[in-house]
């Protein structure tokens, strides 16, 4: 019996493919695609402001609210700005350390550094956010360190959100950039040097172009993870709000799931636009 | 390209500085777990083992750890199976819609957690009328964990190429025998690496969890969030955090051993 199945599978590759792909594809479509589609439909529904019941009639009311509301525009710009800033900071910090790890450090030291970068990845996200809350607080470490040299702790607010998020997502950016640099062959750097290229020239014209997909892969993490965050904002953001907060409040306390769904479309559109823009670079294979 | 001594020193210095920045807040957590002052002002006014003693007898934290381990183990198991199947399909076959499938695997992690969270919450509760519980969390976590296994296995398959599998088929082995005796042994360390990452991702996830867990389900991140702002409990959260950091060395050590083997 099993022989016959084997022979059948051997003869028909399409059958093999079908068997391999059926379960995962069904899962992803049934769980994820359907859920996203349902979210889209929910965005068109309403909540009766009097009874709080869901009205399943199609209307563009929520879309209009979100597209024209001052609040949503401000918060969207703020959120995208914070996510972009976090990403830029993380890439700028990740480049030198990843370069040192991949191209300068001895293999033994590289290993130790890799562990050092990976360990905080396993420390709880919440604890890291909370550590920053303690560090930034009145009488916290930052104030203690800063006062003697005349610097102040920024306190809780947007800049605290940027610092904390950049801190939390940094390992996610370092790792793909490090992996990307490891794939740049040393011989290429030597060849550039032999041909008279100085370090700066080599970095700019040899390393950087090869590194673009890895940098983008890292940026997808930091950008997306910041884009939807609302918990760090609650912990160190003071009174500032990001898109995630609006979704969370509307889905929960405000009991307006359709509006929450509509707001959630903003990060979806932003992220899909970002993914579409970077698809050609091959970055998605580097995730 | 040869870097000058100065350039190497500057890079080493920057690396040291960045690592200090990475570890300083974690050190704050470690020291605060011994801080006598509940408000955690700096520098600590005194040191105590009180919080460690209290944490040891805290059943809430212990139950939450168990729940998280359960969720992460189940989600990882599902992700391992689905991720391996999918990477075999995409790496060993060429078919129409391949890129779309590729994007579909990445999407649950590329879209912000709040989107995944509210979409699944809406689907489970609003559309399917399910009661949120442990199982809904597992399904949600498995969905975004597939990609870590998929990436690791996919990268390994790409490097291995298909020649050994073809040889096995030429010698008369069926697809299942080939997988069991040829492909799987070569995938083992990639599966472990992907599985570890999936486990970690699930263990630490809070946003999707908040939206898909029923009120009765308390994973460790949810327990931490609930206790973070309670002055009497916050120091215990510090202790739990330190323990987690210490335990996390084990999987990293395993992953490094695997890397060395490769």
Interface residues (C-beta under 8 A of the other chain):
Chain A: X2 X3 X5 X6 X7 X9 X10 X13 X16 X17 X20 X21 X23 X24 X25 X27 X28 X29 X31 X32 X33 X34 X35 X36 X38 X39 X42 X54 X93 X96 X97 X99 X100 X101 X104 X111 X113 X114 X115 X116 X117 X118 X119 X120 X121 X122 X123 X124 X125 X126 X127 X128 X130 X131 X132 X134 X135 X137 X139 X140 X141 X143 X144 X167 X170 X171 X189 X190 X192 X193 X197 X198 X199 X202 X203 X206 X220 X224 X225 X227 X228 X229 X230 X231 X235 X243 X244 X247 X248 X251 X257 X260 X261 X264 X267 X268 X271 X275 X284 X287
Chain B: X1 X2 X3 X4 X7 X8 X11 X12 X14 X15 X18 X19 X21 X22 X23 X24 X25 X26 X28 X29 X32 X39 X40 X41 X42 X43 X78 X81 X82 X83 X85 X86 X88 X89 X93 X95 X101 X102 X103 X104 X105 X106 X107 X108 X109 X110 X111 X112 X113 X114 X115 X116 X118 X119 X120 X121 X122 X123 X126 X127 X139 X140 X142 X143 X146 X147 X151 X169 X174 X175 X176 X177 X200 X204 X206 X207 X211 X220 X221 X224 X225 X228 X234 X237 X238 X240 X241 X244 X245 X248 X249 X251 X252 X253 X255 X256 X259
